[in-house]
Amino acid sequence: MNSTRAFAIIILLLAPFLACAQEEDAIPETPKITGLDTAGVKDLPDLFLKLTKNQKNREPKVNSSLALLPGIGYNPSYGFLFGANIVKTSYKGDPAHTKVSVAQLDVSYTTKGLFIARFRHNIFKEHNLWNFQGNWQFNRGYMLDYGLGDTARRDPPVTYPIRFNYLKLSEKVYRKIGSNLFAGMGVSFDMRNKIDDKLYDTVRTTPHARFNLANGFNPEHYNVNGLMAIIQYNTRDHPNRAYKGMYADLNFRFNPTWMGSTKASGQLYTEFRKYIPLSRKNPDRTLALWYYGSYLLWGKIPYLELPGTAYDPYLRSGRAYTMGRFKGQHYMYGEAEYRFPITRNRLLAGVAFLNLQSASESGKVPLLK
């Protein structure tokens, strides 16, 4: 599939969501936590209104809200990032017994020449009977590859820059089968083309080229498209800013060639999150625990699809390391994060975190050394 044409199709599909979003003008409210006084809570729109002396009544709507925020940041993988982020929250049922639904669109450009467009949604219907999760994105990507196994552990490290187009279309549907327990199915298309292994013509032995040629993949393009069977347990009080509860997800994925996968394979994804409030008076002081694992069960997957640093759905694992710094057929990640407010009105907050990650090979499919 031509990636430019596919991206245009995505924008057309998103048009109804964006049109609906324009009907709301409120700002997403702080999650309702028993015993927490939110009267003094401030956010970026509050600050903007204060600076412009435009003090309008900003009482948040109960069932729907919208925020348009700038995207400014830095990532070692991308460089400096500039863009915009639209977040829409709403309730698709009575808030007393229905979780909040979130839809998010962000578009950004970086100083390393990357273009990133993503649309993600997490929708809960009345009584949480159905849950719909989606992740659509197009990237003109860039990464500094460090290789596999012993190559990745070189000191000083040797890097191999790679550019590529990446198109992802993923949708999951969950049905409630018990108290906070869901079962579901999904489909995901992960397609990469126009892969430019910058040093290939120079050294002829880049890890990306060696691995793909040895395993029967074309180094310039490949697909991993599959079906998913999922079990999920979720008691989080909010999908984006949880103060308490837990989240566990077990995802089996089968990637057949008849769906367009270059090679057939099977994968297992596991995730666990636990949120522990450390102060009854101020729940903003929270300990967040996170485990993420991705495992190749059988078959072969191409080099840039090997699980690794920042390859989780939200590209957050392995903070302080570049994307793909460590990777293998199996990847495990653990993180503990302490969240705390800095200012009394919570306009500024901070986190302190510790993480561990490990990438290893399968006994049946050894990595190239």
QUIPECOR-V186318 format. One line per field, one symbol per residue. ss: DSSP state (H for helix, E for strand, C for the rest). phi: phi as a letter, one per 30 degrees, with the letter a starting at -180 (. if undefined). burial: I if it has 16 or more other ideal C-beta (glycine too) atoms within 10 Angstrom, else O. Layout:
ss: ???
phi: ???
burial: ???
This chain:
ss: CCHHHHHHHHHHHHHHHHHHHCCCCCCCCCCCCCCCCCCCCCCHHHHHHHHCCCCCCCCCCCCEEEEEEEEEEEECCCEEEEEEEEEEEECECCCCCCCCEEEEEEEEEECCCCEEEEEEEEEEEHHHCEEEEEEEEEEEEEEEECCCHHHHHCCCCCCEEEEEEEEEEEEEEEEEEECCEEEEEEEEEEEEEEEEECCHHHHCCCHHHHHHHHCCCCCCCEEEEEEEEEEEEECCCCCCCCCCEEEEEEEEEEECHHHCCCCCEEEEEEEEEEEEECCCCCCCCEEEEEEEEEEEEEECCCHHHCCECCCCCCCCCCCCCCCCCCECCEEEEEEEEEEEECCCCCCCEEEEEEEEEEEECCCCCCCCC
phi: .dddddddddddddeddddddddcbcceddedceicdcdcdbbddedddddchcdddcddddcaabbcbdcbabbedcidcbabbcbccaccadedbbddcbbbbbbabbdciccbbbbbbbccdeihdbbcbbbcabbcdabcdcibhdddcdbddccbdbcacbcbbbbbbccdbadicbbababbcbbbbhdcdecddccibdedddddddcicddcaabbcacbbbbbbbbddadcbdcajbbbbbbcbccdddcjddbdabbbcbabbbcbdcbddbdddbcccbbbbbbddaibbdedcddaeicdechcdieicdeiebaadbbbbbbbbccadccddidcbbbbbbbbbbbbcddcbdddc
burial: OOIOOIIOOIOOOIOOOOOOIOOIOIIIIIIOIOOIOOOOOOIOOOOOOOOOOOOOOOOOOOIIIIIOOOOOOOIOIIOOIOIOOIIIIIIIIOOOOIIIIIIIIIOIIIOIOIOIIIIIIIIIOOOIOIIIIIIIIIIIIIIIIIIIIOIIOOOOOOIIOIIIIIIIIIIIIIOIOOOIOIOIOIOIIIIIIOIOIIIIOOOOOIIIIIIIOOOOIOIOIIIIIIOIOIOIOIIIIIIOOIIIIIIIIOIOIIIOOOIOIIIIIIIOIOIIIIIOIOOOOIIIIIOIOIOIIIIIOOIIIIIIIIIIIIIIIOIOIIOOIIIIIIIIIIIIIIIOIOIOOOOOOIOOOOOOOOIOIOIOIOOOOOIIO
